[in-house]
Amino acid sequence: MRTLFFLLLVPFLLNAQVLTPVKWTTETKDLGNNEYEVLLHAKIDNGWHMYSQQHPGDGIGVPATITFEDNPNVQLIGKTQEIGKLLDKYSELFQQQEKYYENKLTFKQKIKLKNPKETTVKFSAETQVCDAEKCLPPDWLDFSVKITPKKEEVAQDDNKEEATETLPVTELTDETKTDSTVIVQNELSESNDSVSLASASVETADNEDEPIEEEKKGLWGIFWLGVSGGLLALVMPCIFPMIPLTVSLFTKQSNSRSQGIFKALIYGLSIIIIFVGLAFIASRFLGQSALNEFSTNPWVNVGFFVIFIVFAISFFGAFEITLPSKWANYTDKQADKGGYIGIFFMALTLVLISFSCTVPIIAGLMGEAVRTGNYMSLTVGSLGFSLALAIPFVLFAIFPSWLTSLPKSGGWMNVVKVCIGFLELAFAFKFLSNADLVWQAHWLEREVFLAIWIAIFGLMGLYLLGKFRLKMDAPEDRIGVPRLFFAILTFSFVMYMIPGMWGAPVNLLSGLTPPIHYAESPNGVGRASVAVAGGESAVELLPGQKYGPHQIPAFLDMADAIEHSKKVKKPIMIDFTGHACANCRKVEERVWSDPKVKNLLLNDVVLVSLYVDERTELPKEEQVYSEALGRNLKTIGNKWTAFEIEKYHNNAQPYYIIVDEDLNNYNEPLGAIYDVDEYLKWMKKGIDAYNSKNN
């Protein structure tokens, strides 16, 4: 077996491209009385986080561990402390509470020297870092600091400089063989032959930009969500009738057309300033940390659930949510004063009297801001909302003839309002689901959640068809064509959700519904195992296999995969993955679930999944030194990490490659890709190349 591992790791020199998002430095401080603080500083790249010592060790993610080597002259005082901003958040992806640090973290250990003599303190740090979509394998690093106590014979002036040799906050560079140097050495053969890699600089600049790009995409998303909300609010009974009235006021009371247009511009700008200003104040009041805490706080999610239920009932016509009338009366009096201040108060009056229509949508933007934890989300979303609300007033002032083409106010506006009520009701249960996932109460498992949404949108479709009316609806004998098409769209959505009750992935709702495994029947109703694609017999596990995503059998060890590949004459598909790899889960959910891809995985390749964060310890004889990791291999995950770095110059996941039993490549390695056709093309290229050479 060990000879086989040696064959897997043939010696050669290469440049390794690995991710190193943490830079380490050490420091010591003299506290007097032979007591010192040993400080280990971690500078964490933007977008990454490091798990705390307090992170639960029974789930995904490895809690930090600082271990001091026994020294007869060193006494540890207390436990190792952490200095930094601890984040305690619930991960919807991994369904667990997580404790971690971002940007920077310092580990502090207080020690005492038993005898005042020069002493070297050695210690190690085991940590794991992740970003929003992937985790790197757990890492162990060794450190040492030299402490030189006071010497009585040294002059007083010199004592200040030599009392304690404080290691300067020195970055561990190429010379110290940590962050920017990767040397791999594996001793996996019976003769303990070593396999080494040349040192190479690590390039991480591109990765530092990825979180920024993702943040920009997220802000654009909430901006367009705000625009959509503004357009919906525009056609509701509180606002739509105000458009012709307000525009006519500007055009008729102005001495010229340009003056009327300018007043409309001031009016629209005032609307934007009011909404964005209020959102900015709210964001400043809450702060980034509050948003982060709110996003994972179950009680906050329950609060949003109640608020959205109340808004939905209000939109259904049970009652009206309004602000005190004296507020609107006051702003209306200020608007009568005229001038630009008067126009501003006109806009403020519109905001106040339309409160019942706009506040549920603004609350939705607030909920999205809380969900993402992004400090600017509420402000950016409100900007999009207010732009969509303000621009029509300006456009109709510029082109007043367009007013004649506007539909007349009528019962259709209440239909829009009621439909938004149905949407508010649906998203209320999303917030309740968030709380349920945090508590793991299993109130809203996937089937129950989908059943509620099917009922809500089914009723919405019936309402659009006019099968029942609510309190504020006008009697109608027939419905219009737009309403019919919206009903068809709604029922199509309902039909799409129904298979999800029996285990279908319903990928369009990914992130909204509870995850597939959070269900009464994780494998689908009536299915304990999966059938082979195109056949009727169930997939049976071979020795060394386990069921992976979608019940696809996978080997967990290269030796087993190679042995089986020789027997069945099929190529090996290596899947470098991790238990805490978000991108891996996305590929598995969006791509591996496709019948064509699944068929290839089941029938045309020998799948081996190598988990780089697997914590199972290696046998003692296999815990050999690895220059790739700078320490002895300890776990199975260490072994596959070293293998991936040495053979494929990579330490990120997912990472796929199709090889034969001698590890000859048959296509280029592939990272995270979510396009089914591209993934199929990649797989078929490797399989066809293998078959043409070996068959």
C-alpha positions in Angstrom: 0.0 0.0 0.0 2.7 2.5 0.9 4.6 1.6 -2.3 1.5 2.5 -4.2 1.4 5.9 -2.5 5.0 6.4 -3.4 4.1 5.8 -7.1 1.4 8.4 -6.8 3.9 11.0 -5.7 6.7 10.7 -8.2 9.6 13.2 -7.6 9.7 16.2 -9.7 10.3 20.0 -9.5 7.5 22.5 -10.1 6.1 25.8 -9.2 3.2 25.5 -6.8 0.3 27.9 -7.0 -1.4 27.8 -3.7 -3.7 30.1 -1.7 -2.1 31.6 1.4 -4.6 34.2 2.8 -3.0 34.5 6.2 0.3 36.2 7.1 1.7 35.4 10.6 4.0 37.5 12.8 5.2 37.0 16.4 5.8 39.4 19.3 6.7 39.3 23.0 6.0 41.8 25.8 7.7 42.1 29.1 5.2 42.3 32.0 7.8 42.4 34.7 8.4 39.9 37.5 9.6 37.4 34.9 6.2 37.3 33.3 5.7 37.8 29.6 3.1 37.8 26.9 3.7 35.7 23.8 1.6 37.2 20.9 0.9 35.5 17.6 -0.6 37.9 15.0 -2.7 36.7 12.1 -3.4 39.1 9.2 -6.3 37.7 7.3 -6.9 38.7 3.6 -10.1 40.5 2.8 -13.0 38.1 2.3 -11.5 35.3 4.4 -12.1 34.3 8.0 -10.4 32.1 10.6 -12.3 29.9 13.0 -12.0 30.7 16.7 -10.9 28.4 19.5 -14.5 28.6 20.6 -15.9 27.3 17.3 -17.7 24.0 17.8 -15.4 21.2 17.0 -18.1 18.6 16.1 -19.2 20.3 12.9 -17.6 21.7 9.8 -14.6 23.9 10.3 -11.6 23.3 12.5 -11.3 25.4 15.6 -8.0 27.1 16.2 -5.6 25.3 18.6 -2.5 26.8 20.1 -0.1 24.3 21.6 3.0 25.2 23.6 5.9 22.7 23.7 6.9 21.6 27.2 9.8 23.6 28.6 11.1 23.1 32.1 11.7 26.8 32.5 8.3 28.0 31.2 5.1 28.1 33.1 1.9 28.8 31.2 -0.5 31.2 33.0 -4.1 30.7 32.1 -5.4 29.7 28.7 -4.5 31.2 25.3 -6.8 34.2 24.7 -8.0 35.7 21.4 -7.9 39.4 20.6 -10.1 40.6 17.8 -13.7 41.0 16.8 -15.4 37.6 17.3 -18.3 37.0 14.9 -20.9 34.5 16.0 -23.1 33.7 13.0 -25.3 30.9 11.7 -24.2 29.4 8.4 -27.2 28.5 6.2 -24.8 26.7 3.9 -23.4 24.3 6.5 -26.4 24.5 8.9 -24.4 25.3 12.0 -23.4 28.1 14.3 -19.9 29.4 13.5 -17.5 31.5 15.5 -14.6 33.2 13.6 -12.6 36.3 13.0 -12.1 38.5 9.9 -9.2 40.8 8.9 -7.0 40.2 11.9 -6.7 38.1 15.0 -4.1 37.9 17.8 -3.5 34.9 20.1 -2.1 35.9 23.5 -0.6 33.5 26.0 0.8 34.7 29.3 3.9 32.8 30.6 6.3 33.0 33.5 10.0 32.1 33.4 10.9 29.9 36.4 14.6 31.0 36.2 15.5 34.4 34.7 17.7 33.1 31.8 17.5 33.3 28.1 14.7 30.9 27.0 13.3 29.8 23.6 9.6 29.3 23.7 8.2 27.0 21.0 4.6 26.6 20.1 2.4 25.5 17.2 -0.9 26.8 15.7 -3.5 24.7 14.0 -6.0 26.8 12.1 -8.4 26.7 9.2 -9.5 29.7 7.0 -12.5 29.9 4.7 -14.0 32.5 2.4 -17.6 32.7 1.3 -17.4 29.7 -1.0 -14.5 27.5 0.0 -12.3 26.4 2.9 -8.6 25.6 2.7 -7.3 22.5 4.4 -6.5 22.8 8.1 -2.9 24.1 8.6 -0.3 23.6 11.3 2.6 26.0 11.7 5.5 26.0 14.2 6.8 29.1 15.8 9.4 30.1 18.3 10.3 33.3 20.2 13.4 34.0 22.2 13.1 35.8 25.5 16.1 37.4 27.2 15.4 38.6 30.8 17.0 41.5 32.5 20.7 41.4 33.4 21.6 43.3 36.6 25.1 44.1 35.4 23.8 45.9 32.3 23.7 49.7 32.6 20.3 51.2 33.3 20.1 52.8 29.9 20.8 49.5 28.2 18.3 47.7 30.4 15.4 49.4 28.6 16.6 48.0 25.3 17.7 44.6 26.5 15.3 43.8 29.3 13.3 41.7 26.9 14.2 40.8 23.4 11.0 41.6 21.6 10.8 40.0 18.3 9.9 42.7 15.9 6.6 42.2 14.1 8.4 40.5 11.3 6.4 39.0 8.4 7.3 35.4 7.7 8.7 35.6 4.2 10.4 33.3 1.8 13.4 32.9 4.1 11.2 31.6 6.9 9.4 29.0 4.8 5.8 29.9 5.7 3.4 32.1 3.7 5.2 32.8 0.4 7.2 29.5 0.1 5.8 26.1 -0.5 8.0 23.1 -0.3 6.5 19.7 -0.5 8.2 16.5 0.7 6.4 13.2 1.1 7.9 10.1 2.6 5.3 7.5 1.5 7.4 4.6 0.4 8.7 1.7 2.4 12.2 3.0 2.1 11.1 6.4 3.2 12.4 8.0 0.0 11.7 11.7 -0.1 9.8 13.6 -2.7 10.4 17.3 -2.9 9.2 20.3 -4.7 11.0 23.5 -5.4 10.0 26.6 -3.6 7.9 29.1 -5.4 6.2 32.4 -4.8 2.5 32.3 -4.1 0.3 34.6 -6.1 -2.8 35.7 -4.2 -3.5 39.2 -5.6 -6.2 38.0 -7.9 -8.0 36.2 -5.0 -8.0 39.4 -2.9 -10.2 41.1 -5.5 -12.8 38.3 -5.6 -14.6 39.3 -2.4 -14.8 42.9 -3.6 -16.2 41.7 -7.0 -18.8 39.5 -5.2 -19.7 42.5 -2.9 -20.3 44.7 -6.0 -22.5 42.0 -7.6 -24.5 41.7 -4.3 -25.0 45.5 -4.2 -26.1 45.6 -7.9 -28.6 42.8 -7.1 -30.2 44.7 -4.2 -30.2 47.9 -6.3 -32.3 46.2 -9.0 -34.4 44.6 -6.3 -35.1 48.2 -5.1 -35.9 49.3 -8.6 -38.4 46.5 -8.9 -40.0 47.4 -5.6 -40.3 51.0 -6.7 -42.0 50.1 -9.9 -44.5 48.0 -7.9 -45.2 50.8 -5.4 -45.7 53.1 -8.3 -48.8 51.3 -9.6 -50.4 50.9 -6.1 -53.5 52.9 -5.0 -51.4 55.2 -2.7 -49.2 56.6 -5.4 -50.5 56.0 -8.9 -53.4 58.5 -8.7 -50.9 61.1 -7.5 -48.8 61.1 -10.7 -51.2 63.1 -13.0 -52.2 65.4 -10.1 -48.7 66.3 -9.2 -47.4 66.7 -12.8 -50.4 68.9 -13.6 -49.7 71.1 -10.6 -46.1 71.7 -11.8 -47.0 72.4 -15.4 -50.0 74.7 -14.7 -48.5 76.7 -11.9 -45.2 77.4 -13.8 -44.6 80.4 -16.0 -42.8 78.3 -18.6 -42.3 74.7 -19.6 -38.7 74.7 -18.4 -39.7 76.0 -15.0 -42.2 73.2 -14.7 -39.6 70.6 -15.6 -37.2 72.1 -13.1 -39.7 71.9 -10.3 -40.4 68.2 -11.2 -36.6 67.6 -11.1 -36.5 69.1 -7.6 -39.5 67.0 -6.6 -37.9 63.8 -7.9 -34.6 64.6 -6.2 -36.4 65.3 -3.0 -38.0 61.9 -3.0 -34.6 60.3 -3.6 -33.0 62.4 -0.8 -35.7 61.4 1.7 -35.7 57.7 1.1 -31.9 57.4 0.8 -31.3 59.7 3.7 -33.6 57.7 6.0 -31.9 54.4 4.9 -28.5 55.9 5.5 -29.4 57.0 8.9 -30.9 53.6 9.7 -27.7 51.9 8.5 -25.5 54.2 10.6 -27.7 53.6 13.6 -27.6 49.9 13.2 -24.0 49.6 12.1 -22.3 46.8 10.3 -21.9 44.6 13.4 -25.6 44.9 14.1 -26.5 43.8 10.6 -24.2 40.8 10.9 -25.7 39.8 14.2 -29.3 40.4 12.9 -28.7 38.1 9.9 -28.2 35.1 12.1 -30.3 36.0 15.1 -33.4 33.8 15.2 -35.5 36.3 17.1 -34.8 39.0 14.6 -36.0 36.6 11.9 -39.1 35.8 13.9 -39.7 39.5 14.2 -39.5 40.0 10.4 -41.9 37.0 10.1 -44.4 38.8 12.3 -44.0 42.1 10.5 -44.4 40.6 7.0 -47.5 38.7 8.2 -49.0 42.0 9.4 -48.2 43.8 6.2 -49.7 41.0 4.2 -52.9 41.1 6.2 -53.0 44.9 5.7 -52.6 44.5 1.9 -55.4 42.0 1.9 -57.6 44.9 3.1 -58.2 43.9 6.8 -56.9 47.3 8.0 -54.8 50.2 6.9 -51.3 51.0 8.3 -50.9 54.8 8.4 -48.8 57.3 10.2 -50.4 60.0 12.5 -52.4 62.3 10.3 -50.9 65.4 12.0 -47.6 64.6 10.4 -49.1 64.7 6.9 -51.1 67.8 7.8 -47.9 69.6 8.9 -45.9 68.8 5.8 -48.9 69.8 3.6 -48.9 73.2 5.3 -45.2 73.6 4.7 -45.7 72.7 1.0 -48.2 75.6 0.7 -45.4 78.1 1.4 -44.1 77.5 -2.2 -40.5 77.7 -3.4 -38.0 74.9 -3.4 -38.6 74.2 0.3 -42.3 73.9 -0.5 -41.5 71.3 -3.3 -39.4 69.3 -0.8 -42.3 69.2 1.7 -44.6 68.1 -1.2 -42.3 65.1 -1.7 -42.3 64.5 2.0 -46.1 64.6 2.1 -46.1 61.9 -0.7 -43.8 59.7 1.3 -46.0 60.0 4.4 -49.4 59.5 2.8 -48.0 56.5 0.7 -46.6 54.9 3.9 -49.0 52.0 3.9 -47.9 51.1 0.3 -44.2 51.7 0.5 -43.2 50.5 4.0 -43.8 46.8 3.3 -41.4 47.1 0.3 -38.9 49.0 2.2 -39.2 46.4 5.0 -38.4 43.8 2.3 -35.2 45.7 1.4 -34.4 45.9 5.1 -34.8 42.2 5.4 -32.5 41.6 2.5 -29.9 43.9 4.1 -30.1 42.0 7.3 -29.9 38.7 5.4 -26.7 39.7 3.6 -25.2 41.6 6.5 -23.9 44.2 4.0 -23.6 47.7 5.5 -24.6 49.5 2.3 -27.4 47.2 1.2 -30.3 49.1 2.7 -29.0 52.4 1.3 -28.3 51.1 -2.2 -31.7 49.3 -2.3 -33.5 52.5 -1.2 -31.6 54.4 -4.0 -33.0 52.0 -6.6 -36.5 52.2 -5.0 -36.6 56.0 -4.9 -35.2 56.3 -8.4 -38.0 54.1 -9.8 -40.5 56.1 -7.8 -39.2 59.6 -8.8 -38.2 59.2 -12.4 -41.9 58.9 -13.7 -42.8 62.3 -12.1 -39.9 63.9 -14.0 -40.6 62.1 -17.3 -44.3 63.0 -17.3 -43.4 66.7 -16.6 -41.0 66.6 -19.6 -43.5 64.8 -21.8 -47.0 65.8 -20.4 -48.7 64.3 -23.5 -47.8 60.8 -22.1 -50.3 61.4 -19.3 -53.2 60.6 -21.7 -51.7 57.1 -22.3 -51.8 56.2 -18.6 -54.4 53.7 -17.6 -57.2 55.1 -15.5 -57.2 54.4 -11.8 -59.4 51.6 -10.8 -59.8 48.2 -9.3 -56.6 46.9 -11.0 -54.5 48.8 -8.5 -56.0 46.9 -5.6 -55.2 43.7 -7.5 -51.6 44.7 -7.6 -51.7 45.5 -3.9 -53.2 42.1 -3.0 -50.6 40.3 -5.1 -47.9 42.0 -3.3 -49.6 40.9 -0.1 -49.3 37.3 -1.3 -45.6 37.9 -1.9 -45.2 39.4 1.6 -46.9 36.3 3.0 -44.6 33.9 1.2 -41.4 35.7 2.2 -42.6 35.9 5.8 -42.2 32.1 6.0 -38.6 32.5 4.6 -37.7 34.5 7.7 -39.4 31.9 9.9 -37.4 29.2 8.1 -34.2 31.0 8.9 -35.1 31.0 12.6 -36.0 27.3 12.4 -32.7 26.4 10.8 -30.8 28.2 13.5 -32.7 26.4 16.3 -32.8 23.1 14.3 -36.4 22.8 15.5 -37.5 21.2 12.2 -40.8 23.1 12.2 -40.4 24.1 8.5 -38.6 21.2 6.8 -38.3 21.4 3.1 -41.6 19.6 2.3 -43.6 21.8 4.8 -42.0 25.0 3.4 -42.8 24.0 -0.2 -46.4 23.0 0.8 -46.9 26.5 2.3 -45.5 28.3 -0.8 -47.6 26.1 -3.1 -50.7 27.0 -1.2 -49.9 30.7 -1.2 -49.1 31.0 -4.9 -52.0 28.6 -5.8 -54.4 31.0 -4.0 -52.7 33.9 -5.7 -53.3 32.3 -9.1 -57.0 31.7 -8.3 -57.3 35.3 -7.1 -55.8 36.5 -10.4 -58.4 34.4 -12.3 -61.1 36.1 -10.3 -62.3 33.0 -8.4 -62.7 35.0 -5.2 -62.6 38.6 -4.2 -61.3 40.4 -1.1 -62.7 43.3 0.9 -61.4 46.2 -1.2 -62.0 44.5 -4.6 -64.5 46.0 -7.1 -67.0 43.5 -8.6 -65.8 42.3 -12.0 -67.4 39.9 -14.5 -64.3 39.3 -16.5 -60.5 39.7 -16.3 -58.1 41.4 -18.6 -55.4 39.8 -20.7 -52.4 41.0 -18.5 -54.1 39.5 -15.5 -54.6 36.2 -17.3 -50.9 36.0 -18.2 -49.9 36.7 -14.7 -52.2 33.9 -13.5 -50.6 31.5 -16.0 -47.1 32.6 -14.8 -48.2 32.0 -11.2 -49.6 28.6 -11.8 -46.5 27.6 -13.8 -44.4 28.5 -10.7 -46.7 26.4 -8.6 -46.3 23.4 -11.0 -42.5 23.9 -10.9 -42.5 23.7 -7.0 -44.7 20.6 -6.7 -42.0 18.0 -7.7 -39.8 19.5 -4.9 -42.2 17.8 -2.5 -40.9 14.4 -3.8 -37.2 15.4 -3.7 -36.7 17.4 -7.0 -33.9 20.0 -6.5 -36.0 23.1 -7.7 -32.8 24.9 -8.4 -34.5 28.2 -9.2 -35.4 28.4 -5.5 -31.9 27.6 -4.3 -31.2 29.7 -1.2 -34.9 30.4 -0.5 -36.1 26.9 0.4 -34.5 24.9 3.2 -31.6 22.7 1.9 -32.4 19.2 0.5 -31.0 17.4 3.5 -33.2 19.4 5.9 -36.3 17.4 4.9 -38.4 14.5 6.1 -37.2 12.5 3.1 -33.7 13.8 2.1 -33.4 11.2 -0.7 -36.9 11.9 -2.0 -40.2 10.3 -1.0 -40.0 6.5 -1.0 -36.3 6.4 -2.1 -33.8 5.0 0.3 -31.2 4.7 -2.4 -30.8 5.8 -6.0 -31.2 3.7 -9.1 -28.6 3.5 -11.8 -29.3 5.9 -14.5 -31.0 4.1 -17.4 -31.5 1.0 -15.3 -33.7 -0.4 -12.6 -31.2 -2.0 -10.2 -30.0 0.0 -7.1 -26.4 1.1 -6.9 -24.5 -1.2 -4.5 -21.5 0.0 -2.6 -18.1 -1.7 -3.2 -15.5 -2.0 -0.4 -14.0 1.5 0.1 -17.0 3.3 -1.4 -19.6 5.5 0.3 -22.7 7.3 -1.1 -21.9 10.8 -2.1 -24.2 13.6 -3.4 -27.3 12.2 -5.1 -26.4 8.8 -3.8 -23.5 8.5 -6.3 -21.0 6.0 -5.0 -17.5 7.3 -4.6 -14.2 5.9 -3.4 -12.4 7.8 -0.6 -8.9 6.5 -1.3 -6.8 6.6 -4.4 -5.5 3.1 -3.9 -9.0 1.7 -3.9 -9.9 3.7 -7.0 -6.8 2.6 -8.9 -7.4 -1.1 -8.0 -11.1 -0.8 -9.2 -10.1 1.1 -12.4 -7.8 -1.8 -13.4 -10.6 -4.3 -13.0 -13.3 -2.4 -14.9 -11.1 -0.6 -17.4 -12.6 2.8 -16.7 -10.8 6.2 -16.2 -10.6 7.6 -12.7 -12.2 11.0 -12.0 -10.4 12.6 -9.1 -12.6 14.9 -7.1 -10.6 17.1 -4.7 -13.2 18.3 -2.3 -13.9 19.3 1.3 -16.6 18.9 3.8 -16.6 22.7 4.2 -16.3 23.5 0.5 -19.3 25.7 -0.6 -18.3 25.7 -4.3 -18.2 21.9 -4.2 -21.7 21.7 -3.0 -22.9 24.1 -5.7 -21.3 22.0 -8.4 -22.9 18.9 -6.9 -26.3 20.4 -6.6 -26.5 22.2 -9.9 -24.4 20.0 -12.2 -24.1 16.5 -10.8 -27.9 16.3 -10.4 -28.3 16.6 -14.2 -29.3 13.1 -15.5 -26.6 13.1 -18.2 -23.8 14.1 -15.8 -25.1 11.6 -13.2 -25.1 8.8 -15.8 -21.4 9.5 -16.7 -20.5 9.6 -13.0 -22.3 6.3 -12.3 -21.3 4.3 -15.4 -18.3 5.8 -17.2 -15.8 6.7 -14.6 -14.4 5.5 -11.3 -15.2 8.4 -9.0 -12.8 9.1 -6.1 -13.6 12.0 -3.7 -10.5 13.1 -1.8 -11.5 15.2 1.2 -8.7 17.6 2.0 -10.2 18.5 5.4 -10.9 15.0 6.5 -9.8 14.8 10.2 -9.3 11.1 10.6 -5.7 10.5 11.7 -3.3 8.5 9.5 -1.7 5.4 10.8 1.5 6.3 12.7 3.8 4.8 10.0 2.2 7.1 7.4 2.6 10.3 9.5 5.8 11.2 7.7 7.2 14.7 7.0 5.8 16.8 4.2 7.6 19.9 3.0 4.4 20.9 1.2 2.8 21.4 4.6 6.0 22.1 6.6 5.2 19.3 9.1 4.5 15.7 9.5 1.3 14.4 7.8 -1.2 13.9 10.6 -4.6 13.3 9.0 -6.1 11.9 5.8 -6.9 15.4 4.7 -3.2 16.3 5.0 -2.2 13.5 2.7 -4.6 14.6 0.0 -3.7 18.2 0.4 0.0 17.4 -0.2 -0.9 15.2 -3.1 -3.0 18.0 -4.7 -0.2 20.6 -4.3 2.5 18.4 -5.6 0.8 16.7 -8.5 -1.5 19.5 -9.6 0.0 22.7 -8.2 -3.2 23.6 -6.5 -4.7 23.7 -3.0 -8.2 25.0 -3.7 -11.4 23.0 -4.1 -13.3 21.8 -6.0 -10.7 20.4 -8.4 -11.4 17.7 -10.9 -9.2 15.7 -13.2 -9.6 12.5 -15.3 -6.6 10.1 -15.1 -5.8 6.5 -15.7 -4.3 4.0 -13.2 -0.8 5.4 -13.7 -2.1 9.0 -13.1 -1.7 10.1 -16.8 -4.0 13.0 -17.4 -6.7 12.8 -20.1 -7.9 16.4 -19.9 -7.0 19.7 -18.2 -7.9 20.0 -14.5 -11.3 21.8 -13.9 -12.3 24.0 -11.0 -15.8 25.2 -10.0 -18.1 25.4 -13.1 -21.8 25.5 -13.0 -22.7 25.1 -16.7 -24.0 21.6 -17.3 -23.1 21.5 -21.0 -19.5 22.7 -20.3 -19.1 20.1 -17.6 -20.5 17.4 -19.8 -18.1 18.4 -22.6 -15.2 18.3 -20.2 -16.1 14.9 -18.9 -16.7 13.4 -22.3 -13.4 14.7 -23.6 -11.5 13.0 -20.8 -13.5 9.7 -21.1 -13.2 9.6 -24.9 -9.4 10.2 -24.7 -9.0 7.4 -22.2 -11.1 5.0 -24.3 -9.3 5.7 -27.5 -6.0 4.9 -25.9 -6.9 2.0 -23.7 -9.7 0.2 -25.7 
